Amino acid sequence: MSGAVLVGLTGGIGAGKSTVARMLQQHGARLIDGDAVARDVVDPATPGGQELLVKISALLGSTALRADGSLDRTAVGALVFGDEALRQAYNALIHPAIRDEVGRRIAQERRSPGVIVHEIPLLRRGSAPLPWTYDLVVTVEADAAVRQHRLQKERGLDAEDARRRILAQGDEADRTAIADVVLRTDGSLGETNRQVAELWSRLTA
């Protein structure tokens, strides 16, 4: 369309996907942050956000919202990551709104040349079809024990909560099966930087 390259960047929780996204931004990529979009679509200051929050409260209870009416993501995580049926029901509420907003941002970014990185938490074999196509899919992976340690140290989760969140995102094999590039972040930050630099060279070749 405009010489733009669209990259789907996924990976297991705690693997360092956001770190890789920041590195790509430093090289010059334009980022569409899936987590930021997820926050934007439940903004109580918008009509669409208000509507979603009412539905979420009806599904999960009033503890899913803060006193100011905004979504309490920590409370939501504690509720849904231990209950698969509830997690799927929550996703069925929020994912269509996220998909529509991401699609709008991708269409806008594709008007200009360059590298566009869409950081998407759950992209794997068996995922529902998306209304756009990636030019390249990259997954960021690390050993489950490394990821659990990071979640406990950096996010303050207890061991069981960290383990449940890792399991809820599925197997590494389901992400690598649809990936064009696999970045391993078990090693040093310098090694991750080296892999990202190689990826950037490929994207801009």
TORDO-550409 format. One record per residue (C-alpha): residue in three letters; chain; x, y, z. Coordinates in steps of 0.001 Angstrom, whole numbers, plus 500000, padded with zeros to 6 digits. Layout:
# residues N
KOLLO volo palum      u      v      w
KOLLO  ala     A      X      Y      Z
...
END
This chain:
# residues 205
KOLLO volo palum      u      v      w
KOLLO  met     A 500000 500000 500000
KOLLO  ser     A 502606 502576 501073
KOLLO  gly     A 505763 500557 501604
KOLLO  ala     A 504761 499890 505213
KOLLO  val     A 505772 496580 506834
KOLLO  leu     A 503399 495244 509491
KOLLO  val     A 504927 493017 512174
KOLLO  gly     A 502905 490961 514637
KOLLO  leu     A 504914 490775 517875
KOLLO  thr     A 503720 488208 520376
KOLLO  gly     A 505205 486013 523113
KOLLO  gly     A 504559 484396 526451
KOLLO  ile     A 503865 486539 529488
KOLLO  gly     A 507107 487493 531198
KOLLO  ala     A 509222 486635 528140
KOLLO  gly     A 510143 490257 527400
KOLLO  lys     A 507799 491159 524555
KOLLO  ser     A 507483 494777 525712
KOLLO  thr     A 511270 495069 526040
KOLLO  val     A 511680 493907 522445
KOLLO  ala     A 508956 496328 521331
KOLLO  arg     A 510826 499239 522960
KOLLO  met     A 514063 498169 521273
KOLLO  leu     A 512331 498117 517889
KOLLO  gln     A 510933 501576 518605
KOLLO  gln     A 514461 502803 519300
KOLLO  his     A 515450 501527 515854
KOLLO  gly     A 512582 503510 514333
KOLLO  ala     A 509504 501281 514368
KOLLO  arg     A 506044 502710 515039
KOLLO  leu     A 504308 500758 517798
KOLLO  ile     A 500681 499753 518223
KOLLO  asp     A 500605 498508 521810
KOLLO  gly     A 497880 495900 522343
KOLLO  asp     A 497841 496482 526104
KOLLO  ala     A 497473 500245 525606
KOLLO  val     A 494565 499638 523222
KOLLO  ala     A 492975 497320 525798
KOLLO  arg     A 493127 500163 528327
KOLLO  asp     A 491806 502731 525872
KOLLO  val     A 488678 500745 524934
KOLLO  val     A 487552 500643 528583
KOLLO  asp     A 488215 504326 529238
KOLLO  pro     A 485185 505478 531277
KOLLO  ala     A 485501 508927 529683
KOLLO  thr     A 484293 507486 526360
KOLLO  pro     A 480771 506198 525557
KOLLO  gly     A 482150 502914 524258
KOLLO  gly     A 484271 502476 527359
KOLLO  gln     A 481320 503150 529660
KOLLO  glu     A 479232 500553 527835
KOLLO  leu     A 481969 497935 528109
KOLLO  leu     A 482526 498658 531805
KOLLO  val     A 478826 498090 532551
KOLLO  lys     A 479001 494691 530832
KOLLO  ile     A 482241 493766 532595
KOLLO  ser     A 480787 494717 535974
KOLLO  ala     A 477721 492589 535256
KOLLO  leu     A 479964 489628 534408
KOLLO  leu     A 482640 489912 537102
KOLLO  gly     A 480958 491952 539823
KOLLO  ser     A 481624 495418 541170
KOLLO  thr     A 485088 494410 542468
KOLLO  ala     A 486292 494550 538837
KOLLO  leu     A 485951 498360 538971
KOLLO  arg     A 487785 500946 541044
KOLLO  ala     A 485963 503549 543103
KOLLO  asp     A 486276 506048 540223
KOLLO  gly     A 484527 503629 537853
KOLLO  ser     A 487636 502626 535896
KOLLO  leu     A 488666 499022 535322
KOLLO  asp     A 490812 497425 538028
KOLLO  arg     A 493054 495254 535846
KOLLO  thr     A 494715 493601 538840
KOLLO  ala     A 491347 492542 540244
KOLLO  val     A 490201 491327 536821
KOLLO  gly     A 493354 489228 536458
KOLLO  ala     A 492851 487649 539860
KOLLO  leu     A 489265 486751 538918
KOLLO  val     A 489683 485409 535396
KOLLO  phe     A 493054 483669 535392
KOLLO  gly     A 491799 481062 537820
KOLLO  asp     A 488553 480353 535967
KOLLO  glu     A 488787 479351 532300
KOLLO  ala     A 485072 479767 531562
KOLLO  leu     A 485053 483220 533138
KOLLO  arg     A 488221 484206 531261
KOLLO  gln     A 486651 483206 527938
KOLLO  ala     A 483471 485132 528748
KOLLO  tyr     A 485514 488215 529629
KOLLO  asn     A 487552 487907 526430
KOLLO  ala     A 484337 487614 524405
KOLLO  leu     A 483321 491014 525792
KOLLO  ile     A 486541 492908 525320
KOLLO  his     A 488299 491348 522329
KOLLO  pro     A 485915 492642 519601
KOLLO  ala     A 486404 496229 520811
KOLLO  ile     A 490181 495786 520910
KOLLO  arg     A 490221 494208 517440
KOLLO  asp     A 488196 497069 515945
KOLLO  glu     A 490440 499739 517468
KOLLO  val     A 493650 497956 516459
KOLLO  gly     A 492305 497632 512916
KOLLO  arg     A 491616 501353 512814
KOLLO  arg     A 495143 502182 514023
KOLLO  ile     A 496780 499747 511585
KOLLO  ala     A 494874 501287 508660
KOLLO  gln     A 496004 504748 509764
KOLLO  glu     A 499664 503732 510192
KOLLO  arg     A 499763 501917 506852
KOLLO  arg     A 499256 505227 505068
KOLLO  ser     A 502953 505971 505629
KOLLO  pro     A 506025 503840 504831
KOLLO  gly     A 508139 502248 507550
KOLLO  val     A 507941 499419 510052
KOLLO  ile     A 504776 499080 512132
KOLLO  val     A 504915 496742 515125
KOLLO  his     A 501677 495472 516614
KOLLO  glu     A 502390 494093 520078
KOLLO  ile     A 499682 491457 520555
KOLLO  pro     A 499513 489288 523692
KOLLO  leu     A 497718 486230 522310
KOLLO  leu     A 498714 485235 518788
KOLLO  arg     A 499136 481510 518349
KOLLO  arg     A 498083 478438 516433
KOLLO  gly     A 494291 478209 516687
KOLLO  ser     A 493773 481953 517237
KOLLO  ala     A 490676 483435 515621
KOLLO  pro     A 491340 484932 512168
KOLLO  leu     A 492187 488631 512146
KOLLO  pro     A 490870 491211 509650
KOLLO  trp     A 494440 492177 508694
KOLLO  thr     A 497542 490240 507588
KOLLO  tyr     A 501022 490549 509062
KOLLO  asp     A 504057 490702 506802
KOLLO  leu     A 506082 489014 509547
KOLLO  val     A 505176 487337 512842
KOLLO  val     A 507736 487437 515669
KOLLO  thr     A 507397 485643 518982
KOLLO  val     A 509494 486378 522069
KOLLO  glu     A 510149 483304 524187
KOLLO  ala     A 511958 482315 527371
KOLLO  asp     A 511966 479243 529576
KOLLO  ala     A 508877 478991 531806
KOLLO  ala     A 511005 479076 534977
KOLLO  val     A 512674 482299 533805
KOLLO  arg     A 509295 483855 533014
KOLLO  gln     A 507856 482861 536383
KOLLO  his     A 510834 484385 538183
KOLLO  arg     A 510393 487634 536254
KOLLO  leu     A 506673 487808 537015
KOLLO  gln     A 507332 487320 540719
KOLLO  lys     A 510229 489781 540856
KOLLO  glu     A 508997 492505 538489
KOLLO  arg     A 505211 492330 538943
KOLLO  gly     A 504998 491140 542521
KOLLO  leu     A 502945 488032 541746
KOLLO  asp     A 503102 485029 544025
KOLLO  ala     A 504381 481749 542569
KOLLO  glu     A 500934 480211 542024
KOLLO  asp     A 499462 483297 540366
KOLLO  ala     A 502482 483583 538067
KOLLO  arg     A 502203 479901 537147
KOLLO  arg     A 498482 480207 536357
KOLLO  arg     A 499013 483210 534113
KOLLO  ile     A 501750 481433 532177
KOLLO  leu     A 499538 478378 531683
KOLLO  ala     A 496559 480516 530616
KOLLO  gln     A 498518 481824 527613
KOLLO  gly     A 499076 478375 526144
KOLLO  asp     A 502135 476476 525016
KOLLO  glu     A 505218 478005 523457
KOLLO  ala     A 504842 475515 520583
KOLLO  asp     A 501519 477109 519599
KOLLO  arg     A 503216 480498 519188
KOLLO  thr     A 506355 479287 517439
KOLLO  ala     A 504204 477273 515004
KOLLO  ile     A 502900 480465 513389
KOLLO  ala     A 506022 482621 513849
KOLLO  asp     A 508481 483628 511137
KOLLO  val     A 511059 484654 513747
KOLLO  val     A 511616 483382 517315
KOLLO  leu     A 513608 485610 519686
KOLLO  arg     A 514960 483897 522812
KOLLO  thr     A 515381 486134 525866
KOLLO  asp     A 516727 483613 528377
KOLLO  gly     A 520152 485224 528072
KOLLO  ser     A 521517 488700 528662
KOLLO  leu     A 519969 491992 527599
KOLLO  gly     A 522906 492422 525234
KOLLO  glu     A 522031 489168 523496
KOLLO  thr     A 518425 490315 523122
KOLLO  asn     A 519691 493599 521661
KOLLO  arg     A 521787 491673 519140
KOLLO  gln     A 518799 489594 518013
KOLLO  val     A 516628 492694 517674
KOLLO  ala     A 519309 494435 515593
KOLLO  glu     A 519411 491427 513256
KOLLO  leu     A 515622 491479 512998
KOLLO  trp     A 515648 495207 512207
KOLLO  ser     A 518150 494619 509410
KOLLO  arg     A 515824 492006 507962
KOLLO  leu     A 512802 494295 508212
KOLLO  thr     A 514540 497193 506500
KOLLO  ala     A 516512 495235 503894
END
